[in-house]
Amino acid sequence: MDEFLTAKAVAELLKVSEATLARWRGADPVQGPPCVRIEGTVRYPREALQQWLALRTAGGALPANSGA
């Protein structure tokens, strides 16, 4: 099973505010990383976050076994 991160943890990783994450979630189309709501709490699947970041990586290729 995938590990789920809190909005606070993702905000810290991305160096953005939690308010920015909320704005991204509310945008149409959604601009931020994929998330799920579990009993009203927003969580970010770690694997989906890594894939979202990989799609936005510019300037070169990632190593085949980078874990992204």
PDB file with one MODEL, atoms N, CA, C and O in Angstrom:
MODEL        1
ATOM      1  N   MET A   1       0.841  -1.193   0.000  1.00  0.00           N
ATOM      2  CA  MET A   1       0.000   0.000   0.000  1.00  0.00           C
ATOM      3  C   MET A   1       0.877   1.244   0.000  1.00  0.00           C
ATOM      4  O   MET A   1       1.943   1.280   0.615  1.00  0.00           O
ATOM      5  N   ASP A   2       0.401   2.255  -0.702  1.00  0.00           N
ATOM      6  CA  ASP A   2       1.123   3.505  -0.840  1.00  0.00           C
ATOM      7  C   ASP A   2       1.161   4.257   0.493  1.00  0.00           C
ATOM      8  O   ASP A   2       0.244   4.146   1.307  1.00  0.00           O
ATOM      9  N   GLU A   3       2.218   5.012   0.697  1.00  0.00           N
ATOM     10  CA  GLU A   3       2.330   5.881   1.864  1.00  0.00           C
ATOM     11  C   GLU A   3       1.637   7.203   1.539  1.00  0.00           C
ATOM     12  O   GLU A   3       1.763   7.708   0.424  1.00  0.00           O
ATOM     13  N   PHE A   4       0.913   7.761   2.492  1.00  0.00           N
ATOM     14  CA  PHE A   4       0.204   9.014   2.299  1.00  0.00           C
ATOM     15  C   PHE A   4       0.858  10.105   3.135  1.00  0.00           C
ATOM     16  O   PHE A   4       1.157   9.907   4.312  1.00  0.00           O
ATOM     17  N   LEU A   5       1.075  11.261   2.508  1.00  0.00           N
ATOM     18  CA  LEU A   5       1.694  12.400   3.175  1.00  0.00           C
ATOM     19  C   LEU A   5       0.644  13.458   3.494  1.00  0.00           C
ATOM     20  O   LEU A   5      -0.354  13.590   2.786  1.00  0.00           O
ATOM     21  N   THR A   6       0.877  14.199   4.551  1.00  0.00           N
ATOM     22  CA  THR A   6      -0.016  15.296   4.905  1.00  0.00           C
ATOM     23  C   THR A   6       0.259  16.492   3.998  1.00  0.00           C
ATOM     24  O   THR A   6       1.306  16.567   3.355  1.00  0.00           O
ATOM     25  N   ALA A   7      -0.688  17.424   3.953  1.00  0.00           N
ATOM     26  CA  ALA A   7      -0.497  18.651   3.188  1.00  0.00           C
ATOM     27  C   ALA A   7       0.706  19.420   3.730  1.00  0.00           C
ATOM     28  O   ALA A   7       1.462  20.015   2.962  1.00  0.00           O
ATOM     29  N   LYS A   8       0.881  19.407   5.033  1.00  0.00           N
ATOM     30  CA  LYS A   8       2.018  20.107   5.642  1.00  0.00           C
ATOM     31  C   LYS A   8       3.335  19.512   5.151  1.00  0.00           C
ATOM     32  O   LYS A   8       4.257  20.249   4.799  1.00  0.00           O
ATOM     33  N   ALA A   9       3.428  18.191   5.126  1.00  0.00           N
ATOM     34  CA  ALA A   9       4.658  17.531   4.683  1.00  0.00           C
ATOM     35  C   ALA A   9       4.947  17.827   3.210  1.00  0.00           C
ATOM     36  O   ALA A   9       6.095  18.074   2.840  1.00  0.00           O
ATOM     37  N   VAL A  10       3.911  17.802   2.373  1.00  0.00           N
ATOM     38  CA  VAL A  10       4.086  18.074   0.943  1.00  0.00           C
ATOM     39  C   VAL A  10       4.480  19.537   0.743  1.00  0.00           C
ATOM     40  O   VAL A  10       5.355  19.835  -0.070  1.00  0.00           O
ATOM     41  N   ALA A  11       3.854  20.440   1.466  1.00  0.00           N
ATOM     42  CA  ALA A  11       4.201  21.857   1.366  1.00  0.00           C
ATOM     43  C   ALA A  11       5.671  22.070   1.715  1.00  0.00           C
ATOM     44  O   ALA A  11       6.365  22.831   1.040  1.00  0.00           O
ATOM     45  N   GLU A  12       6.142  21.410   2.753  1.00  0.00           N
ATOM     46  CA  GLU A  12       7.548  21.531   3.142  1.00  0.00           C
ATOM     47  C   GLU A  12       8.470  20.964   2.067  1.00  0.00           C
ATOM     48  O   GLU A  12       9.501  21.561   1.756  1.00  0.00           O
ATOM     49  N   LEU A  13       8.105  19.820   1.501  1.00  0.00           N
ATOM     50  CA  LEU A  13       8.922  19.211   0.447  1.00  0.00           C
ATOM     51  C   LEU A  13       9.010  20.101  -0.788  1.00  0.00           C
ATOM     52  O   LEU A  13      10.075  20.231  -1.392  1.00  0.00           O
ATOM     53  N   LEU A  14       7.884  20.714  -1.160  1.00  0.00           N
ATOM     54  CA  LEU A  14       7.829  21.530  -2.374  1.00  0.00           C
ATOM     55  C   LEU A  14       8.243  22.976  -2.134  1.00  0.00           C
ATOM     56  O   LEU A  14       8.385  23.751  -3.080  1.00  0.00           O
ATOM     57  N   LYS A  15       8.439  23.341  -0.856  1.00  0.00           N
ATOM     58  CA  LYS A  15       8.792  24.718  -0.488  1.00  0.00           C
ATOM     59  C   LYS A  15       7.715  25.709  -0.920  1.00  0.00           C
ATOM     60  O   LYS A  15       8.007  26.781  -1.450  1.00  0.00           O
ATOM     61  N   VAL A  16       6.460  25.320  -0.680  1.00  0.00           N
ATOM     62  CA  VAL A  16       5.314  26.192  -0.910  1.00  0.00           C
ATOM     63  C   VAL A  16       4.469  26.177   0.357  1.00  0.00           C
ATOM     64  O   VAL A  16       4.675  25.345   1.241  1.00  0.00           O
ATOM     65  N   SER A  17       3.527  27.092   0.438  1.00  0.00           N
ATOM     66  CA  SER A  17       2.658  27.129   1.608  1.00  0.00           C
ATOM     67  C   SER A  17       1.518  26.118   1.458  1.00  0.00           C
ATOM     68  O   SER A  17       1.215  25.663   0.355  1.00  0.00           O
ATOM     69  N   GLU A  18       0.898  25.780   2.580  1.00  0.00           N
ATOM     70  CA  GLU A  18      -0.281  24.920   2.531  1.00  0.00           C
ATOM     71  C   GLU A  18      -1.417  25.623   1.792  1.00  0.00           C
ATOM     72  O   GLU A  18      -2.244  24.968   1.157  1.00  0.00           O
ATOM     73  N   ALA A  19      -1.460  26.958   1.873  1.00  0.00           N
ATOM     74  CA  ALA A  19      -2.471  27.721   1.147  1.00  0.00           C
ATOM     75  C   ALA A  19      -2.277  27.570  -0.362  1.00  0.00           C
ATOM     76  O   ALA A  19      -3.255  27.515  -1.108  1.00  0.00           O
ATOM     77  N   THR A  20      -1.026  27.503  -0.816  1.00  0.00           N
ATOM     78  CA  THR A  20      -0.758  27.296  -2.239  1.00  0.00           C
ATOM     79  C   THR A  20      -1.260  25.929  -2.667  1.00  0.00           C
ATOM     80  O   THR A  20      -1.878  25.799  -3.724  1.00  0.00           O
ATOM     81  N   LEU A  21      -1.003  24.906  -1.861  1.00  0.00           N
ATOM     82  CA  LEU A  21      -1.510  23.568  -2.185  1.00  0.00           C
ATOM     83  C   LEU A  21      -3.036  23.588  -2.284  1.00  0.00           C
ATOM     84  O   LEU A  21      -3.611  22.990  -3.193  1.00  0.00           O
ATOM     85  N   ALA A  22      -3.679  24.272  -1.353  1.00  0.00           N
ATOM     86  CA  ALA A  22      -5.145  24.351  -1.368  1.00  0.00           C
ATOM     87  C   ALA A  22      -5.625  25.063  -2.633  1.00  0.00           C
ATOM     88  O   ALA A  22      -6.605  24.642  -3.248  1.00  0.00           O
ATOM     89  N   ARG A  23      -4.943  26.134  -3.018  1.00  0.00           N
ATOM     90  CA  ARG A  23      -5.318  26.868  -4.236  1.00  0.00           C
ATOM     91  C   ARG A  23      -5.144  25.970  -5.460  1.00  0.00           C
ATOM     92  O   ARG A  23      -5.995  25.963  -6.350  1.00  0.00           O
ATOM     93  N   TRP A  24      -4.046  25.213  -5.509  1.00  0.00           N
ATOM     94  CA  TRP A  24      -3.821  24.285  -6.618  1.00  0.00           C
ATOM     95  C   TRP A  24      -4.928  23.233  -6.682  1.00  0.00           C
ATOM     96  O   TRP A  24      -5.395  22.887  -7.767  1.00  0.00           O
ATOM     97  N   ARG A  25      -5.348  22.722  -5.516  1.00  0.00           N
ATOM     98  CA  ARG A  25      -6.420  21.712  -5.494  1.00  0.00           C
ATOM     99  C   ARG A  25      -7.722  22.279  -6.016  1.00  0.00           C
ATOM    100  O   ARG A  25      -8.490  21.574  -6.670  1.00  0.00           O
ATOM    101  N   GLY A  26      -7.979  23.555  -5.732  1.00  0.00           N
ATOM    102  CA  GLY A  26      -9.232  24.174  -6.118  1.00  0.00           C
ATOM    103  C   GLY A  26      -9.253  24.713  -7.542  1.00  0.00           C
ATOM    104  O   GLY A  26     -10.307  25.112  -8.038  1.00  0.00           O
ATOM    105  N   ALA A  27      -8.104  24.727  -8.201  1.00  0.00           N
ATOM    106  CA  ALA A  27      -8.037  25.251  -9.570  1.00  0.00           C
ATOM    107  C   ALA A  27      -8.743  24.310 -10.541  1.00  0.00           C
ATOM    108  O   ALA A  27      -8.852  23.107 -10.304  1.00  0.00           O
ATOM    109  N   ASP A  28      -9.215  24.885 -11.629  1.00  0.00           N
ATOM    110  CA  ASP A  28      -9.860  24.079 -12.670  1.00  0.00           C
ATOM    111  C   ASP A  28      -9.172  24.364 -13.992  1.00  0.00           C
ATOM    112  O   ASP A  28      -9.390  25.431 -14.567  1.00  0.00           O
ATOM    113  N   PRO A  29      -8.355  23.460 -14.495  1.00  0.00           N
ATOM    114  CA  PRO A  29      -8.089  22.128 -13.956  1.00  0.00           C
ATOM    115  C   PRO A  29      -7.138  22.183 -12.760  1.00  0.00           C
ATOM    116  O   PRO A  29      -6.416  23.162 -12.568  1.00  0.00           O
ATOM    117  N   VAL A  30      -7.152  21.127 -11.972  1.00  0.00           N
ATOM    118  CA  VAL A  30      -6.288  21.022 -10.796  1.00  0.00           C
ATOM    119  C   VAL A  30      -4.837  21.174 -11.234  1.00  0.00           C
ATOM    120  O   VAL A  30      -4.404  20.543 -12.199  1.00  0.00           O
ATOM    121  N   GLN A  31      -4.090  22.011 -10.526  1.00  0.00           N
ATOM    122  CA  GLN A  31      -2.704  22.283 -10.897  1.00  0.00           C
ATOM    123  C   GLN A  31      -1.688  21.510 -10.063  1.00  0.00           C
ATOM    124  O   GLN A  31      -0.571  21.270 -10.521  1.00  0.00           O
ATOM    125  N   GLY A  32      -2.051  21.127  -8.876  1.00  0.00           N
ATOM    126  CA  GLY A  32      -1.103  20.520  -7.962  1.00  0.00           C
ATOM    127  C   GLY A  32      -1.033  19.013  -8.074  1.00  0.00           C
ATOM    128  O   GLY A  32      -1.656  18.410  -8.948  1.00  0.00           O
ATOM    129  N   PRO A  33      -0.269  18.415  -7.181  1.00  0.00           N
ATOM    130  CA  PRO A  33      -0.138  16.959  -7.185  1.00  0.00           C
ATOM    131  C   PRO A  33      -1.450  16.279  -6.819  1.00  0.00           C
ATOM    132  O   PRO A  33      -2.282  16.860  -6.122  1.00  0.00           O
ATOM    133  N   PRO A  34      -1.636  15.049  -7.289  1.00  0.00           N
ATOM    134  CA  PRO A  34      -2.860  14.301  -6.969  1.00  0.00           C
ATOM    135  C   PRO A  34      -2.990  14.084  -5.460  1.00  0.00           C
ATOM    136  O   PRO A  34      -2.008  13.836  -4.760  1.00  0.00           O
ATOM    137  N   CYS A  35      -4.217  14.183  -4.988  1.00  0.00           N
ATOM    138  CA  CYS A  35      -4.469  13.959  -3.568  1.00  0.00           C
ATOM    139  C   CYS A  35      -5.761  13.185  -3.402  1.00  0.00           C
ATOM    140  O   CYS A  35      -6.545  13.037  -4.340  1.00  0.00           O
ATOM    141  N   VAL A  36      -5.965  12.697  -2.196  1.00  0.00           N
ATOM    142  CA  VAL A  36      -7.201  12.019  -1.837  1.00  0.00           C
ATOM    143  C   VAL A  36      -7.704  12.627  -0.537  1.00  0.00           C
ATOM    144  O   VAL A  36      -6.934  13.200   0.235  1.00  0.00           O
ATOM    145  N   ARG A  37      -8.997  12.498  -0.306  1.00  0.00           N
ATOM    146  CA  ARG A  37      -9.581  12.927   0.966  1.00  0.00           C
ATOM    147  C   ARG A  37      -9.979  11.678   1.734  1.00  0.00           C
ATOM    148  O   ARG A  37     -10.733  10.838   1.243  1.00  0.00           O
ATOM    149  N   ILE A  38      -9.464  11.577   2.933  1.00  0.00           N
ATOM    150  CA  ILE A  38      -9.779  10.453   3.808  1.00  0.00           C
ATOM    151  C   ILE A  38     -10.460  11.046   5.042  1.00  0.00           C
ATOM    152  O   ILE A  38      -9.821  11.696   5.869  1.00  0.00           O
ATOM    153  N   GLU A  39     -11.767  10.810   5.147  1.00  0.00           N
ATOM    154  CA  GLU A  39     -12.564  11.356   6.248  1.00  0.00           C
ATOM    155  C   GLU A  39     -12.360  12.861   6.380  1.00  0.00           C
ATOM    156  O   GLU A  39     -12.209  13.377   7.487  1.00  0.00           O
ATOM    157  N   GLY A  40     -12.355  13.567   5.242  1.00  0.00           N
ATOM    158  CA  GLY A  40     -12.245  15.014   5.247  1.00  0.00           C
ATOM    159  C   GLY A  40     -10.838  15.569   5.323  1.00  0.00           C
ATOM    160  O   GLY A  40     -10.647  16.782   5.248  1.00  0.00           O
ATOM    161  N   THR A  41      -9.851  14.702   5.472  1.00  0.00           N
ATOM    162  CA  THR A  41      -8.461  15.142   5.565  1.00  0.00           C
ATOM    163  C   THR A  41      -7.759  14.877   4.239  1.00  0.00           C
ATOM    164  O   THR A  41      -7.847  13.780   3.688  1.00  0.00           O
ATOM    165  N   VAL A  42      -7.061  15.890   3.733  1.00  0.00           N
ATOM    166  CA  VAL A  42      -6.343  15.756   2.462  1.00  0.00           C
ATOM    167  C   VAL A  42      -5.041  15.013   2.702  1.00  0.00           C
ATOM    168  O   VAL A  42      -4.283  15.331   3.619  1.00  0.00           O
ATOM    169  N   ARG A  43      -4.797  14.016   1.860  1.00  0.00           N
ATOM    170  CA  ARG A  43      -3.548  13.253   1.907  1.00  0.00           C
ATOM    171  C   ARG A  43      -3.021  13.111   0.487  1.00  0.00           C
ATOM    172  O   ARG A  43      -3.788  13.075  -0.475  1.00  0.00           O
ATOM    173  N   TYR A  44      -1.705  13.032   0.371  1.00  0.00           N
ATOM    174  CA  TYR A  44      -1.041  12.914  -0.924  1.00  0.00           C
ATOM    175  C   TYR A  44      -0.314  11.575  -0.996  1.00  0.00           C
ATOM    176  O   TYR A  44       0.595  11.326  -0.204  1.00  0.00           O
ATOM    177  N   PRO A  45      -0.698  10.713  -1.931  1.00  0.00           N
ATOM    178  CA  PRO A  45       0.038   9.453  -2.094  1.00  0.00           C
ATOM    179  C   PRO A  45       1.469   9.760  -2.542  1.00  0.00           C
ATOM    180  O   PRO A  45       1.674  10.472  -3.525  1.00  0.00           O
ATOM    181  N   ARG A  46       2.448   9.228  -1.826  1.00  0.00           N
ATOM    182  CA  ARG A  46       3.853   9.516  -2.118  1.00  0.00           C
ATOM    183  C   ARG A  46       4.210   9.170  -3.568  1.00  0.00           C
ATOM    184  O   ARG A  46       4.879   9.954  -4.241  1.00  0.00           O
ATOM    185  N   GLU A  47       3.772   8.014  -4.049  1.00  0.00           N
ATOM    186  CA  GLU A  47       4.106   7.600  -5.408  1.00  0.00           C
ATOM    187  C   GLU A  47       3.526   8.567  -6.444  1.00  0.00           C
ATOM    188  O   GLU A  47       4.195   8.901  -7.422  1.00  0.00           O
ATOM    189  N   ALA A  48       2.300   9.012  -6.235  1.00  0.00           N
ATOM    190  CA  ALA A  48       1.667   9.955  -7.164  1.00  0.00           C
ATOM    191  C   ALA A  48       2.395  11.304  -7.141  1.00  0.00           C
ATOM    192  O   ALA A  48       2.546  11.947  -8.180  1.00  0.00           O
ATOM    193  N   LEU A  49       2.841  11.723  -5.967  1.00  0.00           N
ATOM    194  CA  LEU A  49       3.603  12.965  -5.847  1.00  0.00           C
ATOM    195  C   LEU A  49       4.912  12.850  -6.625  1.00  0.00           C
ATOM    196  O   LEU A  49       5.290  13.777  -7.341  1.00  0.00           O
ATOM    197  N   GLN A  50       5.603  11.722  -6.489  1.00  0.00           N
ATOM    198  CA  GLN A  50       6.857  11.517  -7.206  1.00  0.00           C
ATOM    199  C   GLN A  50       6.635  11.523  -8.714  1.00  0.00           C
ATOM    200  O   GLN A  50       7.446  12.079  -9.453  1.00  0.00           O
ATOM    201  N   GLN A  51       5.557  10.917  -9.175  1.00  0.00           N
ATOM    202  CA  GLN A  51       5.248  10.914 -10.607  1.00  0.00           C
ATOM    203  C   GLN A  51       4.914  12.322 -11.082  1.00  0.00           C
ATOM    204  O   GLN A  51       5.346  12.727 -12.162  1.00  0.00           O
ATOM    205  N   TRP A  52       4.161  13.066 -10.302  1.00  0.00           N
ATOM    206  CA  TRP A  52       3.794  14.435 -10.645  1.00  0.00           C
ATOM    207  C   TRP A  52       5.052  15.288 -10.788  1.00  0.00           C
ATOM    208  O   TRP A  52       5.171  16.078 -11.725  1.00  0.00           O
ATOM    209  N   LEU A  53       5.989  15.125  -9.855  1.00  0.00           N
ATOM    210  CA  LEU A  53       7.248  15.867  -9.927  1.00  0.00           C
ATOM    211  C   LEU A  53       8.069  15.450 -11.141  1.00  0.00           C
ATOM    212  O   LEU A  53       8.656  16.301 -11.810  1.00  0.00           O
ATOM    213  N   ALA A  54       8.117  14.157 -11.433  1.00  0.00           N
ATOM    214  CA  ALA A  54       8.892  13.665 -12.574  1.00  0.00           C
ATOM    215  C   ALA A  54       8.376  14.254 -13.882  1.00  0.00           C
ATOM    216  O   ALA A  54       9.163  14.558 -14.778  1.00  0.00           O
ATOM    217  N   LEU A  55       7.068  14.415 -13.997  1.00  0.00           N
ATOM    218  CA  LEU A  55       6.485  14.992 -15.205  1.00  0.00           C
ATOM    219  C   LEU A  55       6.837  16.466 -15.369  1.00  0.00           C
ATOM    220  O   LEU A  55       6.766  17.005 -16.473  1.00  0.00           O
ATOM    221  N   ARG A  56       7.211  17.107 -14.288  1.00  0.00           N
ATOM    222  CA  ARG A  56       7.539  18.526 -14.328  1.00  0.00           C
ATOM    223  C   ARG A  56       9.033  18.789 -14.272  1.00  0.00           C
ATOM    224  O   ARG A  56       9.458  19.943 -14.212  1.00  0.00           O
ATOM    225  N   THR A  57       9.834  17.730 -14.291  1.00  0.00           N
ATOM    226  CA  THR A  57      11.280  17.871 -14.247  1.00  0.00           C
ATOM    227  C   THR A  57      11.781  18.298 -15.622  1.00  0.00           C
ATOM    228  O   THR A  57      11.477  17.659 -16.629  1.00  0.00           O
ATOM    229  N   ALA A  58      12.542  19.370 -15.654  1.00  0.00           N
ATOM    230  CA  ALA A  58      13.059  19.896 -16.922  1.00  0.00           C
ATOM    231  C   ALA A  58      14.582  19.748 -16.950  1.00  0.00           C
ATOM    232  O   ALA A  58      15.237  19.734 -15.908  1.00  0.00           O
ATOM    233  N   GLY A  59      15.117  19.641 -18.138  1.00  0.00           N
ATOM    234  CA  GLY A  59      16.567  19.659 -18.281  1.00  0.00           C
ATOM    235  C   GLY A  59      17.242  18.351 -17.989  1.00  0.00           C
ATOM    236  O   GLY A  59      18.034  18.259 -17.051  1.00  0.00           O
ATOM    237  N   GLY A  60      16.954  17.345 -18.761  1.00  0.00           N
ATOM    238  CA  GLY A  60      17.640  16.072 -18.602  1.00  0.00           C
ATOM    239  C   GLY A  60      16.720  14.966 -18.230  1.00  0.00           C
ATOM    240  O   GLY A  60      15.529  15.169 -17.992  1.00  0.00           O
ATOM    241  N   ALA A  61      17.281  13.791 -18.180  1.00  0.00           N
ATOM    242  CA  ALA A  61      16.507  12.588 -17.867  1.00  0.00           C
ATOM    243  C   ALA A  61      16.855  12.102 -16.465  1.00  0.00           C
ATOM    244  O   ALA A  61      17.964  12.303 -15.969  1.00  0.00           O
ATOM    245  N   LEU A  62      15.884  11.464 -15.852  1.00  0.00           N
ATOM    246  CA  LEU A  62      16.111  10.839 -14.564  1.00  0.00           C
ATOM    247  C   LEU A  62      16.743   9.466 -14.774  1.00  0.00           C
ATOM    248  O   LEU A  62      16.438   8.792 -15.758  1.00  0.00           O
ATOM    249  N   PRO A  63      17.624   9.040 -13.858  1.00  0.00           N
ATOM    250  CA  PRO A  63      18.145   7.686 -13.949  1.00  0.00           C
ATOM    251  C   PRO A  63      17.015   6.666 -13.883  1.00  0.00           C
ATOM    252  O   PRO A  63      15.987   6.920 -13.255  1.00  0.00           O
ATOM    253  N   ALA A  64      17.195   5.527 -14.518  1.00  0.00           N
ATOM    254  CA  ALA A  64      16.145   4.507 -14.594  1.00  0.00           C
ATOM    255  C   ALA A  64      15.688   4.064 -13.208  1.00  0.00           C
ATOM    256  O   ALA A  64      14.500   3.796 -13.026  1.00  0.00           O
ATOM    257  N   ASN A  65      16.556   3.980 -12.254  1.00  0.00           N
ATOM    258  CA  ASN A  65      16.209   3.511 -10.898  1.00  0.00           C
ATOM    259  C   ASN A  65      16.251   4.638  -9.891  1.00  0.00           C
ATOM    260  O   ASN A  65      16.757   4.466  -8.782  1.00  0.00           O
ATOM    261  N   SER A  66      15.725   5.788 -10.268  1.00  0.00           N
ATOM    262  CA  SER A  66      15.791   6.957  -9.390  1.00  0.00           C
ATOM    263  C   SER A  66      14.763   6.930  -8.274  1.00  0.00           C
ATOM    264  O   SER A  66      14.869   7.701  -7.320  1.00  0.00           O
ATOM    265  N   GLY A  67      13.764   6.052  -8.375  1.00  0.00           N
ATOM    266  CA  GLY A  67      12.720   5.999  -7.367  1.00  0.00           C
ATOM    267  C   GLY A  67      11.626   7.019  -7.610  1.00  0.00           C
ATOM    268  O   GLY A  67      10.717   7.149  -6.790  1.00  0.00           O
ATOM    269  N   ALA A  68      11.690   7.736  -8.701  1.00  0.00           N
ATOM    270  CA  ALA A  68      10.662   8.747  -8.992  1.00  0.00           C
ATOM    271  C   ALA A  68       9.497   8.170  -9.748  1.00  0.00           C
ATOM    272  O   ALA A  68       8.551   8.891 -10.068  1.00  0.00           O
TER     273      ALA A  68
ENDMDL
END
